[in-house]
C-alpha cells in the first residue's frame, strides 16, 4: 500500500508518515520499482500502535522506547500517564478557578485584572506575613472577591492570616457562602473547622442554616464553634450543645454567658433551666462540673437560679458549697 493510500485510510497525513519514517517509528518495509514507499500489513499495524499510544499522551520519543525496549511494561507507562494527566488537570482546574475569580470581580479594564492577579499571587505566597498583607492592605480600589477569600480561608493554616481572611470575608461583596458550605461538609476535619469559624462570623439565614447542620458533626471543635455562633444568634437548637460545653469545661464561660442571654426569652428559659438541672443531677460525683454549672446558673436572669444555688450551698463538697453560697448572696444583693 503506497503512502497516499495509507494516509487516506488511516487519517495520518503523508507528511506525518514521512516524519515517522525519519524517526524510525514506522518505516515501510517495501519499495516499488519506482522507489516509492510501500507499506505492508505489519507496517500498518505498527502505525496504528503508534497512533494509539499518541492518543494516550505519549511523546514520539516515549513511543519509540515503548515499541523497541523488550522489558517495556505497559502498566508502568499507564501509571505514569495517569499521574501526568492528573497533574495537568489540577493545573487546568487552578487556572479555571483563577479566571472565575477574576471574572467575579467584574474588572472594568486590564488594570483591574492585573490587580486581582496580584492579590491572588499574594494569597498564594509561602510567607504568612505576605498573605496577611494581601488581605489587610489590598491594592488600591481592588474589591476582595468573596469566593477568593472563601477558598483562601479553607486552605489557611496560620491563625493570624486566617483571622484576617475571616474578617475580610465577613465584609466582602459577593457570596462566599456556597463555597464555605461545601467546606463545612468536607471529609477533612481541618477544612470543616476553618469553614465553621468563617461561617460563624457571617450574618444571615444561609449561615445559620449551615451552622445548624453541623451541630452533630463528629468533631468536637466543629460542634463547639457552631453551638456558640448559633446561641449568639438566638437559636434555641444550640442549648444542648452549650450545656454540654459547660459540663465538659470547653469554652464553658462563653457558653454560660450565651445561655444566660438566651434565657431572657421566656420560651427558652424553662428549657435551659431544665437542661442545667439535669446536668447537675448527672454530675453528683464530680465537684468540678458542679462548680461550672453553678457559674452557669449565675448567668440566668432574675431570680431563676437562686433556689438551686441555695441548695448547692449545702453541697457535701466544701468548695462547691462556698462558691454556690457566694453566688447566691451576690444575686440577692443585686
Protein Blocks (a to p, Z undefined) as FASTA:
>chain_A
ZZklmmmmnopafklmmmmmmnomaccfbdcfkopacddfklmmmmmmmmmmmmnopafk
lmmmmmmmmkbcfklmmmmmmmmmmmmmmmmmmmmmmmmmmmmnopabfklmmmmmmmmm
mmmpmblklmmmmmmmccehiacdfklmmmmmmmpmbfklmmmmmmmmmmpgcjfklmmm
mmmmcfblklmmmmmmmmmmpgcjklmmmmmmmmmgcbfklmmmmmmmmmmnopaklmmm
mmmmmmnopaklmmmmmmmmmmmpmklmmmmmmmmmmmmmmmmmmmklmmmmmmmmmmpg
hjllmmmmmmmmmgfblklmmmmmmmmmmmmmZZ
